Amino acid sequence: MTTWLRAYQPPLLLHSRICHHTNPPRSPFLSPPHWRASVCPRRMPTRAVAATTNDARLLRDGIADFYDESSTLWENIWGDHMHHGFYNPDSSVSVSDHRAAQVRMIEEALSFAGVSEEPTERPESVVDVGCGIGGSSRYIAKKYEAKCQGITLSPVQAQRANALAAAQGLADKVSFQVADALDQPFPDDQFDLVWSMESGEHMPDKKKFVNELARVAAPGGTIIIVTWCHRDLAPSEESLQPWEKELLNKICNAYYLPAWCSTADYVELLQSLSLQDIKAEDWSRYVAPFWPAVIRSALTWKGLTSLLRSGLKTIKGALAMPLMIEGYKKDLIKFAIITCRKPQDAVAYDILAYVEFS
Ligand SMILES: C[S@@+](CC[C@H](N)C(=O)[O-])C[C@H]1O[C@@H](n2cnc3c(N)ncnc32)[C@H](O)[C@@H]1O
């Protein structure tokens, strides 16, 4: 059994199933509809299909509502980036440094992935998968003079992201829409840079998620996934410890998260798609000051009054913040970056594979 199948599954949410096709698999990048899904509905009993579809809908709706409800509060206190900051380990940081740390996170991720700043090599087209209110998109569009399209499940976020783009004179460069990362509204081979900053943890089917990232990447394009993972399992382990599952469960319930996986699981998935230059690193030590700072900001007068006005889902999320700190401290939660490149000859490879198997 692969570590992927052993990945932790919280009881309430989705159970992705690996589909074993009887035909030889074509190129991973060739994706006619019947090859795209990693869930294989025809092999599932009708009731299981209904439960899974219903679970998927519940999760999507929960995520959309959660961000519809909480994004204005977050923006008022933290600005337009809804992700961890990147800090020098063991440094003491002042509150005003946190926004700079969030921008630094974007810079560090681009640099880790080796995204070029040379005018002839820098990305011209970018997709921001799980874009929030578009902070990364606007930053990246300005940095590289690139066109950027963002997708989110939250209509409130998409609307706000477009409004901010217009206000900053970027409406011709960046645009945002409501769409599902697991079924992206883009053709194959589109984007020089595929960017997913802290959205992967929300994806109930990690295999489908990664397939979609690879599908929309242009040949030679870079894929960057920055996400929450659980620790890698030891070779002797079948699953996480019961206390670890219990802690993750509580976090899942508060933040609308499905099954977690490890960084090694992501690497395995990327390898299975023949993606190149796969790199992964644990950045947990660089993000340590983040959650204590979020808690401190929630405990200010502005934070508390905004929180009380925002709604139950947001309050539930705020109450779960100490659990994230506990997860990091106990080495259960890992803040991971995983990057790779789609082969330059992916299109030719697709055509050859198609001819060979059709
Ligand atoms: C923590 S926020 C990160 C936002 C943004 N990347 C940033 O760094 O500011 C998570 C984002 O993932 C999006 N998301 C979660 N599941 C998604 C899905 N299945 N399809 C599209 N977006 C999704 C949410 O709507 C939200 O915008």
The ligand as an SDF file (V2000), in Angstrom:
LIG
                    3D

 27 29  0  0  0  0  0  0  0  0999 V2000
   -5.9510   30.4110    2.9920 C   0  0  0  0  0  0  0  0  0  0  0  0
   -6.7070   31.0400    1.5580 S   0  0  0  0  0  0  0  0  0  0  0  0
   -5.2560   31.4490    0.6250 C   0  0  0  0  0  0  0  0  0  0  0  0
   -5.5320   32.5840   -0.3390 C   0  0  0  0  0  0  0  0  0  0  0  0
   -4.3800   33.0730   -1.1940 C   0  0  0  0  0  0  0  0  0  0  0  0
   -3.7110   32.0060   -1.8720 N   0  0  0  0  0  0  0  0  0  0  0  0
   -3.4060   33.8960   -0.4020 C   0  0  0  0  0  0  0  0  0  0  0  0
   -2.3010   33.4120   -0.1520 O   0  0  0  0  0  0  0  0  0  0  0  0
   -3.7230   35.0310   -0.0530 O   0  0  0  0  0  0  0  0  0  0  0  0
   -7.3180   29.5740    0.7360 C   0  0  0  0  0  0  0  0  0  0  0  0
   -7.9520   29.8370   -0.6090 C   0  0  0  0  0  0  0  0  0  0  0  0
   -8.1640   28.5790   -1.2670 O   0  0  0  0  0  0  0  0  0  0  0  0
   -9.4090   28.6510   -1.9400 C   0  0  0  0  0  0  0  0  0  0  0  0
   -9.8810   27.2850   -2.2370 N   0  0  0  0  0  0  0  0  0  0  0  0
  -10.0650   26.2630   -1.3880 C   0  0  0  0  0  0  0  0  0  0  0  0
  -10.5350   25.1860   -2.0480 N   0  0  0  0  0  0  0  0  0  0  0  0
  -10.6400   25.5420   -3.3470 C   0  0  0  0  0  0  0  0  0  0  0  0
  -11.0660   24.8770   -4.5170 C   0  0  0  0  0  0  0  0  0  0  0  0
  -11.4780   23.5960   -4.5060 N   0  0  0  0  0  0  0  0  0  0  0  0
  -11.0760   25.5610   -5.6780 N   0  0  0  0  0  0  0  0  0  0  0  0
  -10.6650   26.8540   -5.7260 C   0  0  0  0  0  0  0  0  0  0  0  0
  -10.2350   27.5310   -4.6460 N   0  0  0  0  0  0  0  0  0  0  0  0
  -10.2340   26.8920   -3.4670 C   0  0  0  0  0  0  0  0  0  0  0  0
  -10.2910   29.4140   -1.0010 C   0  0  0  0  0  0  0  0  0  0  0  0
  -11.4480   29.8640   -1.6650 O   0  0  0  0  0  0  0  0  0  0  0  0
   -9.3200   30.5140   -0.5640 C   0  0  0  0  0  0  0  0  0  0  0  0
   -9.3360   31.5400   -1.5040 O   0  0  0  0  0  0  0  0  0  0  0  0
  1  2  1  0
  2  3  1  0
  2 10  1  0
  3  4  1  0
  4  5  1  0
  5  6  1  0
  5  7  1  0
  7  8  2  0
  7  9  1  0
 10 11  1  0
 11 12  1  0
 11 26  1  0
 12 13  1  0
 13 14  1  0
 13 24  1  0
 14 15  1  0
 14 23  1  0
 15 16  2  0
 16 17  1  0
 17 18  1  0
 17 23  2  0
 18 19  1  0
 18 20  2  0
 20 21  1  0
 21 22  2  0
 22 23  1  0
 24 25  1  0
 24 26  1  0
 26 27  1  0
M  CHG  2   2   1   9  -1
M  END
$$$$
